[in-house]
Amino acid sequence: MGSLFSPKMPAPPAPPPIPETPTVSEEEKARIAKEQADMERRRKGRKSTILTGPLGLETEETTEKKTLLGG
């Protein structure tokens, strides 16, 4: 058991240095922002045309459960 904590073990090697993060140019940032705005505009246009869900109109009148008294 004493051999587990003996000072004879060599130190582990140092980890490799962390690579630098890639930089994005201003032109690339502008292109990405434009693409995201275009995708959002397309999603918004499509979503605004779908007014019902897969079950039809889901308003309070159609989803309200009947009570025992019929009201």
N, CA, C and O atoms as a Tripos MOL2 file, in Angstrom:
@<TRIPOS>MOLECULE
protein
  284   283    71     0     0
PROTEIN
NO_CHARGES

@<TRIPOS>ATOM
      1 N           0.8290   -1.1870    0.0000 N.3       1 MET1
      2 CA          0.0000    0.0000    0.0000 C.3       1 MET1
      3 C           0.8750    1.2530    0.0000 C.2       1 MET1
      4 O           0.4970    2.2830   -0.5580 O.2       1 MET1
      5 N           2.0160    1.1590    0.6130 N.am      2 GLY2
      6 CA          2.9060    2.3120    0.6730 C.3       2 GLY2
      7 C           3.4720    2.6820   -0.6830 C.2       2 GLY2
      8 O           3.8960    3.8190   -0.8900 O.2       2 GLY2
      9 N           3.4850    1.7250   -1.6200 N.am      3 SER3
     10 CA          4.0460    2.0290   -2.9360 C.3       3 SER3
     11 C           3.1360    2.9300   -3.7570 C.2       3 SER3
     12 O           3.5860    3.5400   -4.7270 O.2       3 SER3
     13 N           1.8540    3.0260   -3.3810 N.am      4 LEU4
     14 CA          0.9470    3.9180   -4.1090 C.3       4 LEU4
     15 C           1.3030    5.3800   -3.9150 C.2       4 LEU4
     16 O           1.1010    6.1990   -4.8120 O.2       4 LEU4
     17 N           1.8290    5.7030   -2.7570 N.am      5 PHE5
     18 CA          2.0960    7.1050   -2.4370 C.3       5 PHE5
     19 C           3.5820    7.4300   -2.4150 C.2       5 PHE5
     20 O           3.9790    8.4560   -1.8620 O.2       5 PHE5
     21 N           4.3860    6.5980   -2.9910 N.am      6 SER6
     22 CA          5.8250    6.8400   -2.9530 C.3       6 SER6
     23 C           6.1960    7.9620   -3.9140 C.2       6 SER6
     24 O           5.5440    8.1270   -4.9450 O.2       6 SER6
     25 N           7.2060    8.7200   -3.6040 N.am      7 PRO7
     26 CA          7.6330    9.8290   -4.4760 C.3       7 PRO7
     27 C           8.4100    9.3560   -5.6960 C.2       7 PRO7
     28 O           8.9250   10.1860   -6.4450 O.2       7 PRO7
     29 N           8.5120    8.0530   -5.9200 N.am      8 LYS8
     30 CA          9.2880    7.5260   -7.0380 C.3       8 LYS8
     31 C           8.5470    7.6220   -8.3690 C.2       8 LYS8
     32 O           9.1640    7.4760   -9.4250 O.2       8 LYS8
     33 N           7.2340    7.8650   -8.3400 N.am      9 MET9
     34 CA          6.4690    7.9380   -9.5860 C.3       9 MET9
     35 C           6.7840    9.2430  -10.3130 C.2       9 MET9
     36 O           6.8250   10.3050   -9.6910 O.2       9 MET9
     37 N           7.0060    9.1700  -11.6250 N.am     10 PRO10
     38 CA          7.2750   10.4110  -12.3770 C.3      10 PRO10
     39 C           5.9940   11.2350  -12.5270 C.2      10 PRO10
     40 O           4.8830   10.7060  -12.4930 O.2      10 PRO10
     41 N           6.1800   12.5110  -12.6900 N.am     11 ALA11
     42 CA          5.0390   13.4180  -12.8790 C.3      11 ALA11
     43 C           4.4300   13.1740  -14.2600 C.2      11 ALA11
     44 O           5.1600   12.8860  -15.2080 O.2      11 ALA11
     45 N           3.1230   13.2840  -14.3890 N.am     12 PRO12
     46 CA          2.5040   13.0910  -15.7100 C.3      12 PRO12
     47 C           2.9320   14.2070  -16.6630 C.2      12 PRO12
     48 O           3.2270   15.3200  -16.2290 O.2      12 PRO12
     49 N           2.9650   13.9070  -17.9500 N.am     13 PRO13
     50 CA          3.3870   14.9490  -18.9060 C.3      13 PRO13
     51 C           2.3510   16.0740  -18.9700 C.2      13 PRO13
     52 O           1.1650   15.8620  -18.7180 O.2      13 PRO13
     53 N           2.8150   17.2460  -19.3060 N.am     14 ALA14
     54 CA          1.9360   18.4180  -19.4160 C.3      14 ALA14
     55 C           1.0180   18.2360  -20.6230 C.2      14 ALA14
     56 O           1.4480   17.6930  -21.6400 O.2      14 ALA14
     57 N          -0.2470   18.6820  -20.5330 N.am     15 PRO15
     58 CA         -1.1560   18.5610  -21.6820 C.3      15 PRO15
     59 C          -0.7050   19.4810  -22.8110 C.2      15 PRO15
     60 O          -0.0180   20.4740  -22.5730 O.2      15 PRO15
     61 N          -1.0910   19.1530  -24.0310 N.am     16 PRO16
     62 CA         -0.6980   20.0200  -25.1470 C.3      16 PRO16
     63 C          -1.3830   21.3820  -25.0240 C.2      16 PRO16
     64 O          -2.4540   21.4840  -24.4250 O.2      16 PRO16
     65 N          -0.7780   22.4160  -25.5790 N.am     17 PRO17
     66 CA         -1.3970   23.7520  -25.4910 C.3      17 PRO17
     67 C          -2.7360   23.7760  -26.2390 C.2      17 PRO17
     68 O          -2.9380   23.0420  -27.2070 O.2      17 PRO17
     69 N          -3.6280   24.6240  -25.7740 N.am     18 ILE18
     70 CA         -4.9440   24.7650  -26.3820 C.3      18 ILE18
     71 C          -4.8020   25.5320  -27.6930 C.2      18 ILE18
     72 O          -4.1720   26.5890  -27.7240 O.2      18 ILE18
     73 N          -5.3850   25.0090  -28.7840 N.am     19 PRO19
     74 CA         -5.2870   25.7390  -30.0530 C.3      19 PRO19
     75 C          -6.1000   27.0280  -29.9950 C.2      19 PRO19
     76 O          -7.0840   27.1310  -29.2630 O.2      19 PRO19
     77 N          -5.6730   27.9860  -30.7710 N.am     20 GLU20
     78 CA         -6.3690   29.2660  -30.8100 C.3      20 GLU20
     79 C          -7.7340   29.0940  -31.4770 C.2      20 GLU20
     80 O          -7.8950   28.2880  -32.3940 O.2      20 GLU20
     81 N          -8.7090   29.8610  -31.0030 N.am     21 THR21
     82 CA        -10.0320   29.8000  -31.6090 C.3      21 THR21
     83 C          -9.9960   30.5080  -32.9550 C.2      21 THR21
     84 O          -9.3070   31.5160  -33.1110 O.2      21 THR21
     85 N         -10.7330   29.9850  -33.9230 N.am     22 PRO22
     86 CA        -10.7350   30.6320  -35.2270 C.3      22 PRO22
     87 C         -11.4230   31.9960  -35.1490 C.2      22 PRO22
     88 O         -12.4070   32.1670  -34.4290 O.2      22 PRO22
     89 N         -10.9090   32.9250  -35.8720 N.am     23 THR23
     90 CA        -11.5070   34.2610  -35.8920 C.3      23 THR23
     91 C         -12.4360   34.3780  -37.1010 C.2      23 THR23
     92 O         -12.2170   33.7510  -38.1380 O.2      23 THR23
     93 N         -13.4640   35.1870  -36.9420 N.am     24 VAL24
     94 CA        -14.4360   35.4010  -38.0050 C.3      24 VAL24
     95 C         -14.3150   36.8540  -38.4530 C.2      24 VAL24
     96 O         -14.3250   37.7730  -37.6340 O.2      24 VAL24
     97 N         -14.2030   37.0430  -39.7460 N.am     25 SER25
     98 CA        -14.0690   38.3990  -40.2690 C.3      25 SER25
     99 C         -15.4090   39.1190  -40.2030 C.2      25 SER25
    100 O         -16.4530   38.4900  -40.0270 O.2      25 SER25
    101 N         -15.3730   40.4110  -40.3420 N.am     26 GLU26
    102 CA        -16.5860   41.2310  -40.3090 C.3      26 GLU26
    103 C         -17.5160   40.8750  -41.4730 C.2      26 GLU26
    104 O         -18.7360   40.8600  -41.3150 O.2      26 GLU26
    105 N         -16.9320   40.5880  -42.6440 N.am     27 GLU27
    106 CA        -17.7460   40.2100  -43.7970 C.3      27 GLU27
    107 C         -18.4790   38.8990  -43.5170 C.2      27 GLU27
    108 O         -19.6470   38.7440  -43.8710 O.2      27 GLU27
    109 N         -17.7780   37.9540  -42.8760 N.am     28 GLU28
    110 CA        -18.3860   36.6690  -42.5500 C.3      28 GLU28
    111 C         -19.5090   36.8510  -41.5320 C.2      28 GLU28
    112 O         -20.5580   36.2180  -41.6510 O.2      28 GLU28
    113 N         -19.3020   37.7070  -40.5370 N.am     29 LYS29
    114 CA        -20.3420   37.9830  -39.5330 C.3      29 LYS29
    115 C         -21.5700   38.5910  -40.1920 C.2      29 LYS29
    116 O         -22.6980   38.2300  -39.8570 O.2      29 LYS29
    117 N         -21.3590   39.5190  -41.1360 N.am     30 ALA30
    118 CA        -22.4770   40.1580  -41.8310 C.3      30 ALA30
    119 C         -23.2350   39.1410  -42.6830 C.2      30 ALA30
    120 O         -24.4640   39.1830  -42.7440 O.2      30 ALA30
    121 N         -22.5170   38.2270  -43.3440 N.am     31 ARG31
    122 CA        -23.1510   37.2040  -44.1630 C.3      31 ARG31
    123 C         -23.9880   36.2670  -43.3090 C.2      31 ARG31
    124 O         -25.1070   35.9180  -43.6860 O.2      31 ARG31
    125 N         -23.4550   35.8530  -42.1570 N.am     32 ILE32
    126 CA        -24.1780   34.9550  -41.2560 C.3      32 ILE32
    127 C         -25.4290   35.6450  -40.7180 C.2      32 ILE32
    128 O         -26.4950   35.0320  -40.6530 O.2      32 ILE32
    129 N         -25.3060   36.9130  -40.3340 N.am     33 ALA33
    130 CA        -26.4550   37.6560  -39.8210 C.3      33 ALA33
    131 C         -27.5400   37.7830  -40.8910 C.2      33 ALA33
    132 O         -28.7280   37.6710  -40.5870 O.2      33 ALA33
    133 N         -27.1350   38.0180  -42.1430 N.am     34 LYS34
    134 CA        -28.1040   38.1320  -43.2340 C.3      34 LYS34
    135 C         -28.8030   36.7990  -43.4780 C.2      34 LYS34
    136 O         -30.0150   36.7650  -43.6900 O.2      34 LYS34
    137 N         -28.0480   35.7030  -43.4490 N.am     35 GLU35
    138 CA        -28.6500   34.3790  -43.6410 C.3      35 GLU35
    139 C         -29.6480   34.0670  -42.5270 C.2      35 GLU35
    140 O         -30.7210   33.5240  -42.7930 O.2      35 GLU35
    141 N         -29.3070   34.4030  -41.2940 N.am     36 GLN36
    142 CA        -30.2110   34.1450  -40.1760 C.3      36 GLN36
    143 C         -31.4680   35.0000  -40.2820 C.2      36 GLN36
    144 O         -32.5660   34.5300  -39.9840 O.2      36 GLN36
    145 N         -31.3170   36.2450  -40.7020 N.am     37 ALA37
    146 CA        -32.4860   37.1120  -40.8730 C.3      37 ALA37
    147 C         -33.3850   36.5800  -41.9840 C.2      37 ALA37
    148 O         -34.6100   36.6150  -41.8610 O.2      37 ALA37
    149 N         -32.7850   36.0870  -43.0680 N.am     38 ASP38
    150 CA        -33.5770   35.5120  -44.1650 C.3      38 ASP38
    151 C         -34.3350   34.2730  -43.7000 C.2      38 ASP38
    152 O         -35.5100   34.1070  -44.0260 O.2      38 ASP38
    153 N         -33.6710   33.4010  -42.9400 N.am     39 MET39
    154 CA        -34.3340   32.1910  -42.4390 C.3      39 MET39
    155 C         -35.4840   32.5570  -41.5060 C.2      39 MET39
    156 O         -36.5510   31.9470  -41.5670 O.2      39 MET39
    157 N         -35.2720   33.5500  -40.6430 N.am     40 GLU40
    158 CA        -36.3180   33.9730  -39.7120 C.3      40 GLU40
    159 C         -37.5080   34.5640  -40.4680 C.2      40 GLU40
    160 O         -38.6580   34.3240  -40.1030 O.2      40 GLU40
    161 N         -37.2350   35.3280  -41.5100 N.am     41 ARG41
    162 CA        -38.3040   35.9260  -42.3040 C.3      41 ARG41
    163 C         -39.1140   34.8460  -43.0130 C.2      41 ARG41
    164 O         -40.3400   34.9290  -43.0780 O.2      41 ARG41
    165 N         -38.4240   33.8200  -43.5510 N.am     42 ARG42
    166 CA        -39.1370   32.7230  -44.2140 C.3      42 ARG42
    167 C         -39.9800   31.9410  -43.2150 C.2      42 ARG42
    168 O         -41.1110   31.5670  -43.5280 O.2      42 ARG42
    169 N         -39.4570   31.6880  -42.0270 N.am     43 ARG43
    170 CA        -40.2210   30.9680  -41.0080 C.3      43 ARG43
    171 C         -41.4440   31.7690  -40.5780 C.2      43 ARG43
    172 O         -42.5340   31.2210  -40.4120 O.2      43 ARG43
    173 N         -41.2500   33.0490  -40.4050 N.am     44 LYS44
    174 CA        -42.3430   33.9040  -39.9600 C.3      44 LYS44
    175 C         -43.4480   33.9430  -41.0050 C.2      44 LYS44
    176 O         -44.6260   33.8980  -40.6490 O.2      44 LYS44
    177 N         -43.1020   34.0240  -42.2740 N.am     45 GLY45
    178 CA        -44.0890   34.0650  -43.3360 C.3      45 GLY45
    179 C         -44.8790   32.7790  -43.4100 C.2      45 GLY45
    180 O         -46.0960   32.8160  -43.5940 O.2      45 GLY45
    181 N         -44.2310   31.6610  -43.2740 N.am     46 ARG46
    182 CA        -44.9190   30.3660  -43.3280 C.3      46 ARG46
    183 C         -45.7890   30.1740  -42.0970 C.2      46 ARG46
    184 O         -46.9110   29.6790  -42.2030 O.2      46 ARG46
    185 N         -45.2920   30.5540  -40.9440 N.am     47 LYS47
    186 CA        -46.0360   30.3560  -39.7110 C.3      47 LYS47
    187 C         -47.2940   31.2240  -39.6750 C.2      47 LYS47
    188 O         -48.3040   30.8270  -39.0920 O.2      47 LYS47
    189 N         -47.2410   32.3780  -40.2800 N.am     48 SER48
    190 CA        -48.3970   33.2610  -40.2300 C.3      48 SER48
    191 C         -49.5420   32.7590  -41.0930 C.2      48 SER48
    192 O         -50.6810   33.1880  -40.9040 O.2      48 SER48
    193 N         -49.2700   31.8500  -42.0490 N.am     49 THR49
    194 CA        -50.3380   31.3480  -42.9040 C.3      49 THR49
    195 C         -51.0560   30.1470  -42.3000 C.2      49 THR49
    196 O         -52.1700   29.8260  -42.7150 O.2      49 THR49
    197 N         -50.4460   29.4860  -41.3390 N.am     50 ILE50
    198 CA        -51.0670   28.3200  -40.7130 C.3      50 ILE50
    199 C         -51.8270   28.8030  -39.4830 C.2      50 ILE50
    200 O         -51.2270   29.1580  -38.4680 O.2      50 ILE50
    201 N         -53.1450   28.8110  -39.5860 N.am     51 LEU51
    202 CA        -53.9560   29.3510  -38.5080 C.3      51 LEU51
    203 C         -54.5940   28.2710  -37.6530 C.2      51 LEU51
    204 O         -55.1580   28.5760  -36.6020 O.2      51 LEU51
    205 N         -54.5210   27.0260  -38.0750 N.am     52 THR52
    206 CA        -55.0980   25.9420  -37.2930 C.3      52 THR52
    207 C         -54.0300   24.8970  -37.0150 C.2      52 THR52
    208 O         -53.0120   24.8270  -37.7050 O.2      52 THR52
    209 N         -54.2750   24.0980  -36.0080 N.am     53 GLY53
    210 CA        -53.3900   23.0030  -35.6800 C.3      53 GLY53
    211 C         -53.8470   21.7280  -36.3590 C.2      53 GLY53
    212 O         -54.7850   21.7610  -37.1560 O.2      53 GLY53
    213 N         -53.2110   20.6080  -36.0640 N.am     54 PRO54
    214 CA        -53.6150   19.3490  -36.6920 C.3      54 PRO54
    215 C         -55.0050   18.8860  -36.2600 C.2      54 PRO54
    216 O         -55.5970   18.0330  -36.9220 O.2      54 PRO54
    217 N         -55.5410   19.4310  -35.1590 N.am     55 LEU55
    218 CA        -56.8770   19.0650  -34.6970 C.3      55 LEU55
    219 C         -57.9440   20.0600  -35.1290 C.2      55 LEU55
    220 O         -59.0850   19.9680  -34.6780 O.2      55 LEU55
    221 N         -57.6040   20.9920  -35.9800 N.am     56 GLY56
    222 CA        -58.5490   22.0040  -36.4230 C.3      56 GLY56
    223 C         -58.4680   23.2280  -35.5250 C.2      56 GLY56
    224 O         -57.4270   23.5060  -34.9290 O.2      56 GLY56
    225 N         -59.5630   23.9480  -35.4340 N.am     57 LEU57
    226 CA        -59.6040   25.1310  -34.5880 C.3      57 LEU57
    227 C         -59.5210   24.7250  -33.1310 C.2      57 LEU57
    228 O         -60.2700   23.8540  -32.6860 O.2      57 LEU57
    229 N         -58.6390   25.3320  -32.3980 N.am     58 GLU58
    230 CA        -58.4960   25.0190  -30.9920 C.3      58 GLU58
    231 C         -58.8300   26.2560  -30.1720 C.2      58 GLU58
    232 O         -57.9540   26.8560  -29.5500 O.2      58 GLU58
    233 N         -60.0650   26.6190  -30.1750 N.am     59 THR59
    234 CA        -60.5000   27.7600  -29.3940 C.3      59 THR59
    235 C         -61.1670   27.2560  -28.1260 C.2      59 THR59
    236 O         -61.3800   26.0540  -27.9670 O.2      59 THR59
    237 N         -61.4870   28.1470  -27.2480 N.am     60 GLU60
    238 CA        -62.1070   27.7600  -25.9850 C.3      60 GLU60
    239 C         -63.4650   27.0940  -26.2160 C.2      60 GLU60
    240 O         -63.8440   26.1840  -25.4790 O.2      60 GLU60
    241 N         -64.1950   27.5450  -27.2360 N.am     61 GLU61
    242 CA        -65.5150   26.9740  -27.5080 C.3      61 GLU61
    243 C         -65.4050   25.5180  -27.9630 C.2      61 GLU61
    244 O         -66.2600   24.6980  -27.6260 O.2      61 GLU61
    245 N         -64.3660   25.1950  -28.7200 N.am     62 THR62
    246 CA        -64.2580   23.8300  -29.2400 C.3      62 THR62
    247 C         -63.5220   22.9010  -28.2880 C.2      62 THR62
    248 O         -63.6860   21.6850  -28.3920 O.2      62 THR62
    249 N         -62.7260   23.4130  -27.3760 N.am     63 THR63
    250 CA        -61.9700   22.5470  -26.4750 C.3      63 THR63
    251 C         -62.5510   22.4890  -25.0770 C.2      63 THR63
    252 O         -62.0750   21.7090  -24.2520 O.2      63 THR63
    253 N         -63.5600   23.2870  -24.7850 N.am     64 GLU64
    254 CA        -64.1570   23.2950  -23.4600 C.3      64 GLU64
    255 C         -64.9470   22.0130  -23.2700 C.2      64 GLU64
    256 O         -65.7440   21.6370  -24.1300 O.2      64 GLU64
    257 N         -64.7340   21.3480  -22.1630 N.am     65 LYS65
    258 CA        -65.4080   20.0730  -21.8950 C.3      65 LYS65
    259 C         -66.8210   20.3470  -21.3570 C.2      65 LYS65
    260 O         -67.0630   21.3350  -20.6640 O.2      65 LYS65
    261 N         -67.7240   19.4570  -21.6950 N.am     66 LYS66
    262 CA        -69.0950   19.5570  -21.2140 C.3      66 LYS66
    263 C         -69.1240   19.2260  -19.7260 C.2      66 LYS66
    264 O         -68.3310   18.4180  -19.2440 O.2      66 LYS66
    265 N         -70.0340   19.8500  -19.0160 N.am     67 THR67
    266 CA        -70.1980   19.5600  -17.6040 C.3      67 THR67
    267 C         -71.3930   18.6390  -17.4190 C.2      67 THR67
    268 O         -72.1340   18.3760  -18.3660 O.2      67 THR67
    269 N         -71.5740   18.1650  -16.2370 N.am     68 LEU68
    270 CA        -72.6610   17.2480  -15.9460 C.3      68 LEU68
    271 C         -74.0190   17.8970  -16.1860 C.2      68 LEU68
    272 O         -74.9830   17.2220  -16.5490 O.2      68 LEU68
    273 N         -74.0900   19.2200  -15.9800 N.am     69 LEU69
    274 CA        -75.3570   19.9070  -16.1330 C.3      69 LEU69
    275 C         -75.5830   20.4110  -17.5590 C.2      69 LEU69
    276 O         -76.5890   21.0680  -17.8280 O.2      69 LEU69
    277 N         -74.6710   20.1150  -18.4640 N.am     70 GLY70
    278 CA        -74.8500   20.5080  -19.8610 C.3      70 GLY70
    279 C         -74.4320   21.9350  -20.1490 C.2      70 GLY70
    280 O         -74.6330   22.4110  -21.2660 O.2      70 GLY70
    281 N         -73.8700   22.6220  -19.2040 N.am     71 GLY71
    282 CA        -73.5110   24.0180  -19.3950 C.3      71 GLY71
    283 C         -72.1230   24.1360  -19.7710 C.2      71 GLY71
    284 O         -71.6310   25.2460  -19.9780 O.2      71 GLY71
@<TRIPOS>BOND
     1     1     2 1
     2     2     3 1
     3     3     4 2
     4     3     5 am
     5     5     6 1
     6     6     7 1
     7     7     8 2
     8     7     9 am
     9     9    10 1
    10    10    11 1
    11    11    12 2
    12    11    13 am
    13    13    14 1
    14    14    15 1
    15    15    16 2
    16    15    17 am
    17    17    18 1
    18    18    19 1
    19    19    20 2
    20    19    21 am
    21    21    22 1
    22    22    23 1
    23    23    24 2
    24    23    25 am
    25    25    26 1
    26    26    27 1
    27    27    28 2
    28    27    29 am
    29    29    30 1
    30    30    31 1
    31    31    32 2
    32    31    33 am
    33    33    34 1
    34    34    35 1
    35    35    36 2
    36    35    37 am
    37    37    38 1
    38    38    39 1
    39    39    40 2
    40    39    41 am
    41    41    42 1
    42    42    43 1
    43    43    44 2
    44    43    45 am
    45    45    46 1
    46    46    47 1
    47    47    48 2
    48    47    49 am
    49    49    50 1
    50    50    51 1
    51    51    52 2
    52    51    53 am
    53    53    54 1
    54    54    55 1
    55    55    56 2
    56    55    57 am
    57    57    58 1
    58    58    59 1
    59    59    60 2
    60    59    61 am
    61    61    62 1
    62    62    63 1
    63    63    64 2
    64    63    65 am
    65    65    66 1
    66    66    67 1
    67    67    68 2
    68    67    69 am
    69    69    70 1
    70    70    71 1
    71    71    72 2
    72    71    73 am
    73    73    74 1
    74    74    75 1
    75    75    76 2
    76    75    77 am
    77    77    78 1
    78    78    79 1
    79    79    80 2
    80    79    81 am
    81    81    82 1
    82    82    83 1
    83    83    84 2
    84    83    85 am
    85    85    86 1
    86    86    87 1
    87    87    88 2
    88    87    89 am
    89    89    90 1
    90    90    91 1
    91    91    92 2
    92    91    93 am
    93    93    94 1
    94    94    95 1
    95    95    96 2
    96    95    97 am
    97    97    98 1
    98    98    99 1
    99    99   100 2
   100    99   101 am
   101   101   102 1
   102   102   103 1
   103   103   104 2
   104   103   105 am
   105   105   106 1
   106   106   107 1
   107   107   108 2
   108   107   109 am
   109   109   110 1
   110   110   111 1
   111   111   112 2
   112   111   113 am
   113   113   114 1
   114   114   115 1
   115   115   116 2
   116   115   117 am
   117   117   118 1
   118   118   119 1
   119   119   120 2
   120   119   121 am
   121   121   122 1
   122   122   123 1
   123   123   124 2
   124   123   125 am
   125   125   126 1
   126   126   127 1
   127   127   128 2
   128   127   129 am
   129   129   130 1
   130   130   131 1
   131   131   132 2
   132   131   133 am
   133   133   134 1
   134   134   135 1
   135   135   136 2
   136   135   137 am
   137   137   138 1
   138   138   139 1
   139   139   140 2
   140   139   141 am
   141   141   142 1
   142   142   143 1
   143   143   144 2
   144   143   145 am
   145   145   146 1
   146   146   147 1
   147   147   148 2
   148   147   149 am
   149   149   150 1
   150   150   151 1
   151   151   152 2
   152   151   153 am
   153   153   154 1
   154   154   155 1
   155   155   156 2
   156   155   157 am
   157   157   158 1
   158   158   159 1
   159   159   160 2
   160   159   161 am
   161   161   162 1
   162   162   163 1
   163   163   164 2
   164   163   165 am
   165   165   166 1
   166   166   167 1
   167   167   168 2
   168   167   169 am
   169   169   170 1
   170   170   171 1
   171   171   172 2
   172   171   173 am
   173   173   174 1
   174   174   175 1
   175   175   176 2
   176   175   177 am
   177   177   178 1
   178   178   179 1
   179   179   180 2
   180   179   181 am
   181   181   182 1
   182   182   183 1
   183   183   184 2
   184   183   185 am
   185   185   186 1
   186   186   187 1
   187   187   188 2
   188   187   189 am
   189   189   190 1
   190   190   191 1
   191   191   192 2
   192   191   193 am
   193   193   194 1
   194   194   195 1
   195   195   196 2
   196   195   197 am
   197   197   198 1
   198   198   199 1
   199   199   200 2
   200   199   201 am
   201   201   202 1
   202   202   203 1
   203   203   204 2
   204   203   205 am
   205   205   206 1
   206   206   207 1
   207   207   208 2
   208   207   209 am
   209   209   210 1
   210   210   211 1
   211   211   212 2
   212   211   213 am
   213   213   214 1
   214   214   215 1
   215   215   216 2
   216   215   217 am
   217   217   218 1
   218   218   219 1
   219   219   220 2
   220   219   221 am
   221   221   222 1
   222   222   223 1
   223   223   224 2
   224   223   225 am
   225   225   226 1
   226   226   227 1
   227   227   228 2
   228   227   229 am
   229   229   230 1
   230   230   231 1
   231   231   232 2
   232   231   233 am
   233   233   234 1
   234   234   235 1
   235   235   236 2
   236   235   237 am
   237   237   238 1
   238   238   239 1
   239   239   240 2
   240   239   241 am
   241   241   242 1
   242   242   243 1
   243   243   244 2
   244   243   245 am
   245   245   246 1
   246   246   247 1
   247   247   248 2
   248   247   249 am
   249   249   250 1
   250   250   251 1
   251   251   252 2
   252   251   253 am
   253   253   254 1
   254   254   255 1
   255   255   256 2
   256   255   257 am
   257   257   258 1
   258   258   259 1
   259   259   260 2
   260   259   261 am
   261   261   262 1
   262   262   263 1
   263   263   264 2
   264   263   265 am
   265   265   266 1
   266   266   267 1
   267   267   268 2
   268   267   269 am
   269   269   270 1
   270   270   271 1
   271   271   272 2
   272   271   273 am
   273   273   274 1
   274   274   275 1
   275   275   276 2
   276   275   277 am
   277   277   278 1
   278   278   279 1
   279   279   280 2
   280   279   281 am
   281   281   282 1
   282   282   283 1
   283   283   284 2
@<TRIPOS>SUBSTRUCTURE
     1 MET1         2 RESIDUE 1 A MET
     2 GLY2         6 RESIDUE 1 A GLY
     3 SER3        10 RESIDUE 1 A SER
     4 LEU4        14 RESIDUE 1 A LEU
     5 PHE5        18 RESIDUE 1 A PHE
     6 SER6        22 RESIDUE 1 A SER
     7 PRO7        26 RESIDUE 1 A PRO
     8 LYS8        30 RESIDUE 1 A LYS
     9 MET9        34 RESIDUE 1 A MET
    10 PRO10       38 RESIDUE 1 A PRO
    11 ALA11       42 RESIDUE 1 A ALA
    12 PRO12       46 RESIDUE 1 A PRO
    13 PRO13       50 RESIDUE 1 A PRO
    14 ALA14       54 RESIDUE 1 A ALA
    15 PRO15       58 RESIDUE 1 A PRO
    16 PRO16       62 RESIDUE 1 A PRO
    17 PRO17       66 RESIDUE 1 A PRO
    18 ILE18       70 RESIDUE 1 A ILE
    19 PRO19       74 RESIDUE 1 A PRO
    20 GLU20       78 RESIDUE 1 A GLU
    21 THR21       82 RESIDUE 1 A THR
    22 PRO22       86 RESIDUE 1 A PRO
    23 THR23       90 RESIDUE 1 A THR
    24 VAL24       94 RESIDUE 1 A VAL
    25 SER25       98 RESIDUE 1 A SER
    26 GLU26      102 RESIDUE 1 A GLU
    27 GLU27      106 RESIDUE 1 A GLU
    28 GLU28      110 RESIDUE 1 A GLU
    29 LYS29      114 RESIDUE 1 A LYS
    30 ALA30      118 RESIDUE 1 A ALA
    31 ARG31      122 RESIDUE 1 A ARG
    32 ILE32      126 RESIDUE 1 A ILE
    33 ALA33      130 RESIDUE 1 A ALA
    34 LYS34      134 RESIDUE 1 A LYS
    35 GLU35      138 RESIDUE 1 A GLU
    36 GLN36      142 RESIDUE 1 A GLN
    37 ALA37      146 RESIDUE 1 A ALA
    38 ASP38      150 RESIDUE 1 A ASP
    39 MET39      154 RESIDUE 1 A MET
    40 GLU40      158 RESIDUE 1 A GLU
    41 ARG41      162 RESIDUE 1 A ARG
    42 ARG42      166 RESIDUE 1 A ARG
    43 ARG43      170 RESIDUE 1 A ARG
    44 LYS44      174 RESIDUE 1 A LYS
    45 GLY45      178 RESIDUE 1 A GLY
    46 ARG46      182 RESIDUE 1 A ARG
    47 LYS47      186 RESIDUE 1 A LYS
    48 SER48      190 RESIDUE 1 A SER
    49 THR49      194 RESIDUE 1 A THR
    50 ILE50      198 RESIDUE 1 A ILE
    51 LEU51      202 RESIDUE 1 A LEU
    52 THR52      206 RESIDUE 1 A THR
    53 GLY53      210 RESIDUE 1 A GLY
    54 PRO54      214 RESIDUE 1 A PRO
    55 LEU55      218 RESIDUE 1 A LEU
    56 GLY56      222 RESIDUE 1 A GLY
    57 LEU57      226 RESIDUE 1 A LEU
    58 GLU58      230 RESIDUE 1 A GLU
    59 THR59      234 RESIDUE 1 A THR
    60 GLU60      238 RESIDUE 1 A GLU
    61 GLU61      242 RESIDUE 1 A GLU
    62 THR62      246 RESIDUE 1 A THR
    63 THR63      250 RESIDUE 1 A THR
    64 GLU64      254 RESIDUE 1 A GLU
    65 LYS65      258 RESIDUE 1 A LYS
    66 LYS66      262 RESIDUE 1 A LYS
    67 THR67      266 RESIDUE 1 A THR
    68 LEU68      270 RESIDUE 1 A LEU
    69 LEU69      274 RESIDUE 1 A LEU
    70 GLY70      278 RESIDUE 1 A GLY
    71 GLY71      282 RESIDUE 1 A GLY
